Amino acid sequence: AASYDADMLLTGYLHYAVLTGLVCRHVVRKDAAILDAGVGTGALGSLLNLLGYNNLSGLDMSEGMLQIARERKCYADLQQAVLGERLDYVDKSFDAIVSTGTFTQGHAPASAFDELVRLLEPGGVMLFTISTLVWSDMGFKDKLDDFVRLGVLKLLEVTPVYQPMPYSPAESHVTTRGYVYRKVG
């Protein structure tokens, strides 16, 4: 946790920039209740807070990451929780949910979207990144397509494919897209 941000900067990590741009485009109200699902060190929240978003909550499974996020002092609430399990929030708690670098191999499963959709206010938006390598193979495409087919979510935007870590010797081949869905209602 202590070296995570520096390590990511060395890879040219682009997820924070992409998600920050999507939030600025799709979340107009600066006081919108935003959940950072898989908050990590809170780097995304720090950027959003710098841009005036002032009602941020976050969750992560790592207490070490949460400790660093707490030190940023931009989150009203931080909880230790595991995506894919029941989350300790009431229905429709958030106007927006953001998640970056979390829906990938060995991290949060596609089933985590069941809880995130439960937590999203009707009309609210969910903004996240998913690697093209796992989009279909790990069930993310099917899960989100089912929500669209059932009229629960509407797809608003998909970014072009990009390399989230272009300077990483081990992961420069990985490609990702950003997604924005609105909860219908």
Secondary structure, 3 states (H helix, E strand, C coil): CCCHHHHHHHCCCCHHHHHHHHHHHHCCCCCCCEEEECCCCCHHHHHHHHCCCCCEEEEECCHHHHHHHHHHCCCCEEEECCCCCCCCCCCCCEEEEEEEEEECCCCCCCCHHHHHHHHEEEEEEEEEEEECCCCCCCCHHHHHHHHHHCCCEEEEEECCCECCCCCCCCCCCCCEEEEEEEECC
